[in-house]
């Protein structure tokens, strides 16, 4: 099929020159958005973001987000709508410990091949001691001894990924333990290198200095690597959380007093890892909490977080909580290998007056417990008054703070209120204090926020907490859909991540209703992987759209197997497809052959659609005929389970798909799905190929198609086919109708 030759005359010839941030070179791999070929009266709002995909010659202009700012306060960011707070001008460099200083030197005098010099002993068993003696630097007239130390302090010098030369002075007796401390001394740890390896956009945007770019973001406090020195001795694969990295997803789990146990929680941990959880929080409040936590840490490849106060009050009243109990519990969990702690130190006595008129009060367990403690003792929050001591404990093991939002709103009517913002201002103070003691920090955020307030919530946190990673539960954008809160919340989560959140805490269908089970964990993980990925693409993070583009090529080529392989959940995609039509051909059951727009686009010679190299479907009897139909493989047990849960097909119908004994829906239709295996006679295969490729004419096509999808069948014949030949499906179970319902 060919397109007719038509003159290409613009209907509105307005000069719409591409902005400077675009690129007009064909096949250019620079990553910048491409200038539009056709003029338009509505210029695109380009702000310099990279195109998130590497596929050449695509027609989309790319991302409307801001230009990437690795090493700067914006990182990956959305353009501000009017009234948004500006990012903080301060970073963790402004909150150094006593006895530290940093000086920016003249980079012009930097010797060739200079990267780092000094001598730093390591207090972390997973980071080696660093020593690089400087060559004689004629431009500065330094020697090895005078450059690296004085009587009271030692010095290191290094180049940032942006090319700045920094000199850092620190106390002679100091030995770094945390990733933040190593980063401040210019040291690229093995964990930082692993992060850069897992997220190659750091390398792309910093001219091959990805590990150094990771280090610089950590030194600024905008990126954390939750990696307890004890968990690194097990199976932990280091990862990073921050808006300079891809959006991460956390899955919550844990045994309760009335549900679940250690074995089930380990199963849920591994299930969450399978479905893309980047971290997992053990929120156990019942059962053998200590053994459960230990087992989770030993088996986890992802960072593990906890809320330590839960185990501190098992078997006792909250009012009995004291510092010795807190101190012992923090040490114990840190020794077990927990990577980050949620500490609700931001709930202050002065804040409680703001909660009085809330519709749902305090919904954070930790926040409500500490509020009661303050009221009983008539004292300030013990976590706040002991903050410096808590910091010192976490530093010993390189445990990251996830500073809890104990006054987060529990409903839309309580969002962005005085209690929430007053606590957030305290979280900013606690962030500064933790940085002064060398501890990594991320900030927890609200869980119920109207959609219009999301951007402000994200950007006010960025301002108050100086760019520390924002870790957000949801947020839910409506409260009236219990049972579907994984959907209501992932809508808010997508927006929150686009506007600045670095990690999203998943919400499952069981939120507000009960403890999530295995399938709830899967549904929550997938909903939040969608939110995180959508935000990353929108922000223009290089390479994030590549898999989408590959799947689109497979979809355009009607290469179903490759389509499913590239999908996030291949089993579900394949099961849903085969539920209606267990043959991979040039259409699906949605439109059928005659109405398939993708097939029509593929057949238009001038269109590139469906013609990408390496994506053509191979089928036929031998599986090697280009474009031919091919019978799909038998359903796997996982795919059978998916269809069984849907309740649309009967067990017998699912069994037939699993054993491939399903018959054709029309006796006249040549079938690639008849028999007990994929092989059939060559004549039959030829008829199937001709029928499914759309090359048969009207006279011969009607008997050789699934009649329900043919536009050559008259209404009376269609009724007969539906009555006599189509599988009759019992929909009663799907609608909760009893088998003996007399009305039905």
LODREN-164093 format. One line per 10 residues: for each residue x, y, z of C-alpha. Coordinates in steps of 0.25 Angstrom, whole numbers, plus 5000, padded with zeros to 4 digits. Example, Ala and Ser with C-alpha at 12.3 -4.5 7.8 and 13.67 -1.06 7.14 Angstrom:
2
5049/4982/5031 | 5055/4996/5029
// end
This chain:
744
5000/5000/5000 | 5006/5014/4996 | 5002/5028/5000 | 4999/5037/4988 | 5008/5049/4985 | 5002/5061/4991 | 5009/5075/4993 | 5013/5078/5007 | 5008/5093/5009 | 5007/5098/5024
4993/5103/5027 | 4999/5114/5036 | 5013/5118/5032 | 5017/5124/5045 | 5032/5125/5047 | 5034/5116/5060 | 5049/5115/5061 | 5054/5104/5070 | 5059/5109/5084 | 5074/5109/5086
5072/5096/5095 | 5068/5088/5083 | 5077/5081/5072 | 5074/5080/5057 | 5084/5071/5053 | 5079/5057/5047 | 5083/5045/5055 | 5090/5053/5065 | 5092/5045/5078 | 5094/5058/5087
5081/5055/5095 | 5075/5069/5093 | 5061/5071/5088 | 5059/5072/5073 | 5054/5084/5066 | 5040/5082/5060 | 5041/5081/5045 | 5027/5087/5043 | 5024/5101/5048 | 5013/5103/5058
5005/5115/5064 | 5008/5109/5078 | 5023/5108/5082 | 5026/5097/5090 | 5030/5100/5105 | 5044/5094/5104 | 5054/5097/5116 | 5066/5089/5112 | 5063/5075/5117 | 5069/5064/5110
5061/5054/5101 | 5059/5042/5111 | 5060/5033/5099 | 5072/5029/5090 | 5063/5024/5078 | 5068/5033/5066 | 5058/5041/5057 | 5046/5040/5067 | 5035/5051/5065 | 5034/5055/5079
5041/5067/5084 | 5045/5061/5097 | 5043/5066/5111 | 5037/5079/5115 | 5045/5078/5128 | 5057/5087/5132 | 5071/5085/5127 | 5078/5075/5136 | 5086/5081/5148 | 5095/5070/5153
5104/5077/5164 | 5094/5088/5165 | 5081/5090/5174 | 5071/5087/5163 | 5076/5073/5159 | 5065/5067/5150 | 5053/5077/5152 | 5040/5082/5147 | 5038/5096/5143 | 5032/5105/5154
5017/5109/5153 | 5015/5123/5159 | 5017/5124/5174 | 5026/5112/5176 | 5038/5114/5186 | 5052/5115/5180 | 5061/5104/5184 | 5071/5106/5196 | 5084/5112/5193 | 5090/5104/5204
5095/5089/5204 | 5101/5079/5213 | 5115/5087/5211 | 5109/5098/5219 | 5107/5089/5231 | 5121/5083/5233 | 5125/5078/5247 | 5133/5086/5256 | 5148/5087/5252 | 5144/5085/5237
5146/5095/5226 | 5145/5095/5211 | 5152/5104/5201 | 5150/5106/5186 | 5164/5107/5179 | 5168/5112/5166 | 5165/5101/5156 | 5173/5107/5145 | 5186/5103/5153 | 5182/5088/5154
5192/5079/5149 | 5189/5069/5137 | 5182/5056/5142 | 5180/5062/5156 | 5167/5056/5162 | 5170/5054/5177 | 5181/5055/5187 | 5183/5053/5202 | 5183/5041/5212 | 5170/5037/5218
5169/5024/5228 | 5155/5017/5227 | 5146/5014/5238 | 5137/5006/5229 | 5141/4992/5226 | 5135/4992/5212 | 5143/5005/5208 | 5159/5004/5206 | 5168/5014/5212 | 5172/5025/5202
5186/5030/5200 | 5191/5038/5188 | 5203/5047/5190 | 5203/5059/5181 | 5214/5062/5171 | 5221/5075/5172 | 5211/5086/5168 | 5219/5097/5163 | 5207/5106/5161 | 5204/5106/5176
5218/5102/5181 | 5213/5091/5190 | 5219/5079/5195 | 5213/5066/5200 | 5214/5069/5214 | 5210/5083/5214 | 5198/5080/5205 | 5192/5069/5213 | 5193/5073/5227 | 5196/5083/5238
5199/5081/5253 | 5184/5081/5256 | 5178/5076/5244 | 5179/5068/5231 | 5175/5072/5217 | 5171/5066/5204 | 5169/5073/5190 | 5161/5067/5179 | 5153/5071/5166 | 5138/5071/5166
5131/5065/5154 | 5128/5079/5149 | 5143/5083/5150 | 5144/5091/5163 | 5156/5088/5171 | 5153/5087/5186 | 5162/5087/5198 | 5156/5081/5210 | 5162/5082/5224 | 5158/5073/5235
5162/5069/5249 | 5175/5060/5249 | 5168/5049/5258 | 5156/5048/5249 | 5153/5035/5242 | 5141/5034/5232 | 5130/5024/5233 | 5118/5029/5226 | 5117/5031/5211 | 5114/5046/5214
5128/5047/5221 | 5135/5040/5210 | 5129/5049/5200 | 5133/5061/5207 | 5147/5056/5207 | 5146/5054/5192 | 5147/5039/5192 | 5139/5031/5182 | 5135/5018/5190 | 5132/5005/5184
5117/5007/5187 | 5117/5020/5179 | 5124/5013/5167 | 5113/5003/5168 | 5102/5013/5168 | 5108/5020/5156 | 5109/5006/5149 | 5094/5004/5152 | 5090/5018/5147 | 5098/5021/5135
5092/5035/5133 | 5102/5040/5143 | 5113/5036/5133 | 5105/5042/5121 | 5103/5056/5128 | 5117/5057/5134 | 5126/5054/5122 | 5130/5040/5127 | 5131/5044/5142 | 5119/5037/5147
5125/5032/5160 | 5130/5046/5163 | 5116/5052/5160 | 5110/5042/5170 | 5120/5046/5181 | 5118/5061/5179 | 5102/5059/5180 | 5105/5051/5193 | 5114/5062/5198 | 5104/5072/5196
5093/5064/5204 | 5084/5063/5191 | 5087/5048/5190 | 5088/5036/5200 | 5093/5022/5199 | 5086/5014/5210 | 5097/5004/5213 | 5099/4999/5227 | 5113/4994/5228 | 5107/4981/5234
5097/4979/5223 | 5108/4981/5213 | 5114/4968/5218 | 5101/4960/5214 | 5094/4962/5200 | 5092/4977/5199 | 5094/4983/5185 | 5096/4998/5188 | 5087/5008/5182 | 5084/5023/5183
5072/5031/5186 | 5072/5046/5182 | 5066/5054/5171 | 5079/5053/5163 | 5076/5038/5162 | 5064/5031/5156 | 5052/5031/5165 | 5052/5019/5175 | 5040/5011/5181 | 5039/5006/5195
5030/4994/5199 | 5025/4993/5213 | 5023/4979/5220 | 5023/4973/5234 | 5016/4964/5243 | 5005/4969/5251 | 4999/4964/5265 | 4988/4957/5257 | 4994/4954/5243 | 5006/4948/5237
5020/4943/5242 | 5034/4942/5238 | 5033/4932/5227 | 5022/4940/5220 | 5030/4953/5222 | 5042/4947/5215 | 5033/4942/5204 | 5027/4956/5202 | 5041/4962/5203 | 5046/4953/5191
5033/4956/5184 | 5035/4971/5186 | 5049/4970/5180 | 5044/4962/5168 | 5033/4973/5165 | 5043/4985/5166 | 5044/4990/5180 | 5057/4998/5182 | 5056/4997/5197 | 5047/4990/5207
5042/4995/5221 | 5040/4984/5232 | 5028/4990/5240 | 5026/4978/5248 | 5018/4981/5261 | 5015/4966/5265 | 5020/4952/5265 | 5035/4950/5267 | 5039/4964/5262 | 5054/4962/5265
5056/4949/5257 | 5047/4954/5246 | 5056/4967/5245 | 5069/4959/5245 | 5064/4949/5234 | 5059/4960/5225 | 5073/4967/5226 | 5080/4954/5223 | 5072/4951/5211 | 5070/4965/5205
5078/4970/5193 | 5071/4984/5195 | 5073/4994/5207 | 5064/4991/5219 | 5057/5001/5227 | 5050/5001/5241 | 5043/5009/5250 | 5050/5006/5263 | 5040/5011/5273 | 5031/4999/5269
5040/4989/5276 | 5044/4999/5287 | 5030/4998/5293 | 5026/4983/5291 | 5021/4978/5304 | 5021/4992/5311 | 5013/5005/5311 | 5018/5017/5302 | 5019/5025/5315 | 5030/5016/5320
5039/5019/5308 | 5053/5025/5313 | 5066/5028/5307 | 5073/5015/5311 | 5062/5007/5304 | 5064/5016/5291 | 5079/5015/5292 | 5079/5000/5293 | 5069/4997/5282 | 5076/5006/5272
5089/5000/5274 | 5083/4986/5273 | 5076/4988/5260 | 5088/4995/5254 | 5096/4983/5258 | 5086/4974/5251 | 5089/4982/5238 | 5077/4992/5237 | 5080/5002/5226 | 5071/5014/5230
5063/5017/5242 | 5050/5026/5242 | 5051/5034/5255 | 5039/5043/5258 | 5047/5055/5264 | 5040/5066/5257 | 5027/5065/5265 | 5028/5076/5276 | 5019/5079/5288 | 5016/5093/5281
5011/5086/5269 | 5000/5078/5276 | 4991/5090/5277 | 4990/5090/5262 | 4984/5076/5262 | 4972/5079/5270 | 4963/5082/5259 | 4968/5072/5249 | 4957/5062/5243 | 4966/5050/5246
4976/5055/5256 | 4990/5048/5256 | 4991/5036/5246 | 5005/5033/5248 | 5007/5022/5258 | 5021/5027/5262 | 5015/5042/5263 | 5003/5038/5271 | 5011/5030/5281 | 5021/5041/5283
5010/5051/5284 | 5004/5043/5295 | 5018/5042/5302 | 5019/5057/5302 | 5005/5059/5308 | 5007/5049/5319 | 5021/5054/5323 | 5018/5069/5320 | 5032/5069/5313 | 5038/5071/5299
5039/5060/5289 | 5050/5051/5295 | 5054/5048/5280 | 5056/5062/5278 | 5064/5065/5291 | 5073/5053/5289 | 5075/5056/5274 | 5090/5058/5275 | 5092/5045/5282 | 5083/5038/5272
5092/5043/5261 | 5104/5038/5267 | 5099/5024/5268 | 5094/5024/5254 | 5108/5029/5249 | 5115/5017/5255 | 5108/5008/5246 | 5105/5017/5234 | 5090/5016/5236 | 5083/5027/5228
5072/5036/5235 | 5058/5035/5229 | 5053/5046/5237 | 5038/5043/5240 | 5026/5052/5237 | 5019/5049/5250 | 5008/5060/5246 | 5006/5056/5232 | 4991/5058/5228 | 4982/5046/5228
4972/5052/5219 | 4970/5063/5208 | 4964/5072/5218 | 4976/5072/5227 | 4987/5074/5216 | 4997/5085/5216 | 4992/5091/5229 | 4999/5098/5240 | 5003/5085/5247 | 5009/5078/5235
5017/5091/5231 | 5022/5094/5246 | 5027/5079/5246 | 5034/5081/5233 | 5042/5093/5238 | 5047/5085/5249 | 5051/5074/5240 | 5059/5084/5233 | 5066/5088/5246 | 5068/5073/5249
5074/5071/5235 | 5085/5082/5238 | 5088/5076/5251 | 5090/5062/5245 | 5099/5067/5234 | 5108/5073/5244 | 5110/5060/5251 | 5113/5053/5237 | 5099/5045/5236 | 5092/5043/5223
5078/5049/5223 | 5065/5047/5215 | 5052/5054/5219 | 5038/5047/5219 | 5026/5054/5213 | 5011/5054/5213 | 5001/5043/5210 | 4988/5050/5206 | 4989/5063/5197 | 4980/5069/5187
4986/5069/5173 | 4987/5084/5172 | 4995/5085/5185 | 5006/5074/5181 | 5016/5083/5174 | 5016/5093/5185 | 5018/5082/5196 | 5030/5076/5188 | 5037/5089/5185 | 5035/5095/5199
5042/5082/5205 | 5053/5085/5195 | 5055/5099/5200 | 5053/5096/5215 | 5062/5083/5215 | 5073/5088/5205 | 5070/5078/5195 | 5071/5066/5204 | 5064/5054/5197 | 5049/5054/5199
5042/5041/5202 | 5027/5041/5200 | 5016/5032/5204 | 5007/5033/5192 | 5001/5043/5193 | 4986/5039/5191 | 4979/5050/5183 | 4965/5045/5188 | 4960/5038/5200 | 4947/5031/5195
4953/5019/5188 | 4957/5009/5199 | 4961/4996/5192 | 4967/5004/5181 | 4977/5013/5188 | 4988/5008/5180 | 4982/5015/5168 | 4978/5028/5176 | 4992/5029/5182 | 5000/5026/5169
4993/5037/5162 | 4999/5047/5173 | 5012/5039/5174 | 5015/5042/5159 | 5012/5057/5161 | 5020/5057/5174 | 5032/5050/5167 | 5032/5059/5155 | 5032/5071/5164 | 5043/5066/5173
5041/5054/5181 | 5053/5044/5181 | 5046/5032/5186 | 5031/5027/5187 | 5026/5018/5197 | 5016/5009/5191 | 5002/5008/5195 | 4994/4994/5193 | 4980/4991/5191 | 4979/4987/5205
4983/5001/5210 | 4974/5006/5221 | 4968/4992/5221 | 4978/4982/5226 | 4991/4976/5225 | 4995/4974/5210 | 4997/4960/5205 | 5006/4955/5194 | 4997/4959/5182 | 4995/4973/5189
5010/4975/5189 | 5011/4972/5174 | 4999/4981/5171 | 5005/4992/5180 | 5019/4990/5174 | 5014/4991/5160 | 5006/5003/5162 | 5018/5010/5168 | 5028/5006/5157 | 5018/5012/5147
5018/5025/5155 | 5033/5025/5157 | 5036/5022/5142 | 5026/5032/5137 | 5032/5043/5145 | 5046/5039/5141 | 5042/5040/5126 | 5035/5053/5128 | 5048/5059/5135 | 5056/5055/5123
5066/5046/5130 | 5075/5040/5119 | 5071/5026/5114 | 5058/5025/5123 | 5049/5024/5110 | 5058/5013/5103 | 5050/5001/5107 | 5037/5008/5104 | 5042/5011/5090 | 5047/4997/5088
5033/4991/5092 | 5026/5001/5083 | 5034/4996/5071 | 5030/4982/5075 | 5016/4986/5076 | 5016/4993/5063 | 5022/4981/5056 | 5011/4972/5063 | 5022/4964/5069 | 5015/4959/5081
5026/4951/5087 | 5036/4962/5087 | 5025/4971/5092 | 5022/4963/5104 | 5037/4961/5107 | 5039/4976/5107 | 5027/4978/5117 | 5029/4979/5132 | 5020/4967/5134 | 5021/4958/5123
5012/4947/5129 | 5000/4956/5131 | 5002/4962/5117 | 5003/4948/5110 | 4991/4942/5119 | 4982/4954/5115 | 4985/4953/5101 | 4983/4938/5100 | 4970/4939/5108 | 4963/4943/5095
4973/4939/5084 | 4984/4929/5086 | 4990/4932/5072 | 5001/4942/5070 | 4997/4949/5057 | 4994/4962/5050 | 4983/4966/5060 | 4977/4964/5074 | 4963/4962/5079 | 4961/4976/5081
4959/4980/5067 | 4961/4968/5059 | 4968/4967/5045 | 4959/4977/5037 | 4959/4988/5047 | 4974/4987/5052 | 4980/5001/5051 | 4994/4996/5054 | 4993/4986/5043 | 4988/4996/5033
5000/5006/5037 | 5010/4994/5036 | 5005/4992/5021 | 5006/5006/5017 | 5020/5006/5010 | 5024/5020/5013 | 5022/5018/5028 | 5033/5013/5037 | 5023/5008/5046 | 5025/4993/5048
5038/4992/5040 | 5048/4994/5050 | 5060/4984/5048 | 5060/4972/5057 | 5046/4973/5061 | 5038/4966/5050 | 5030/4954/5055 | 5035/4941/5051 | 5024/4930/5049 | 5019/4919/5041
5021/4904/5042 | 5036/4905/5045 | 5035/4918/5052 | 5045/4925/5042 | 5035/4931/5032 | 5035/4946/5033 | 5021/4952/5037 | 5014/4938/5038 | 5005/4935/5049 | 5010/4926/5060
5003/4919/5071 | 5006/4923/5085 | 5013/4914/5095 | 5004/4907/5105 | 5001/4916/5117 | 5011/4915/5129 | 5006/4912/5143 | 5007/4927/5146 | 4999/4931/5134 | 4988/4920/5137
4988/4926/5151 | 4986/4940/5146 | 4974/4936/5137 | 4968/4927/5148 | 4968/4940/5158 | 4961/4948/5147 | 4949/4938/5147 | 4946/4941/5132 | 4950/4927/5126 | 4945/4914/5132
4955/4904/5138 | 4953/4895/5126 | 4956/4907/5116 | 4969/4911/5124 | 4973/4896/5124 | 4971/4896/5109 | 4980/4908/5107 | 4990/4901/5116 | 4990/4889/5108 | 4988/4895/5094
4975/4887/5091 | 4966/4899/5088 | 4959/4898/5075 | 4956/4909/5065 | 4944/4917/5067 | 4939/4915/5053 | 4940/4901/5046 | 4943/4909/5033 | 4954/4916/5039 | 4968/4910/5037
4974/4910/5051 | 4988/4911/5056 | 4983/4907/5070 | 4977/4893/5067 | 4983/4880/5071 | 4992/4878/5083 | 5004/4885/5078 | 5009/4896/5069 | 5011/4888/5057 | 5001/4886/5046
5001/4882/5031 | 5008/4892/5022 | 4995/4894/5014 | 4988/4898/5026 | 4999/4907/5031 | 4999/4914/5017 | 4984/4916/5018 | 4986/4922/5032 | 4997/4931/5028 | 4989/4936/5016
4976/4938/5025 | 4984/4945/5036 | 4993/4954/5027 | 4980/4960/5021 | 4984/4956/5007 | 4971/4947/5004 | 4960/4954/4996 | 4946/4956/5001 | 4941/4943/4994 | 4951/4934/5001
4954/4942/5014 | 4940/4940/5020 | 4941/4925/5023 | 4955/4927/5027 | 4954/4937/5038 | 4949/4937/5052 | 4935/4942/5047 | 4932/4950/5059 | 4943/4960/5055 | 4940/4960/5040
4933/4972/5033 | 4928/4962/5022 | 4918/4955/5031 | 4904/4959/5030 | 4896/4961/5044 | 4888/4948/5043 | 4901/4940/5041 | 4908/4948/5052 | 4896/4944/5062 | 4897/4930/5057
4912/4929/5060 | 4911/4935/5073 | 4900/4925/5077 | 4907/4913/5072 | 4922/4915/5070 | 4927/4924/5081 | 4931/4920/5095 | 4920/4923/5104 | 4926/4930/5116 | 4919/4929/5130
4921/4944/5136 | 4913/4941/5148 | 4926/4939/5157 | 4932/4952/5152 | 4920/4959/5157 | 4918/4952/5170 | 4905/4945/5165 | 4902/4932/5172 | 4901/4920/5164 | 4886/4917/5167
4882/4932/5166 | 4867/4931/5162 | 4867/4945/5156 | 4878/4942/5146
// end
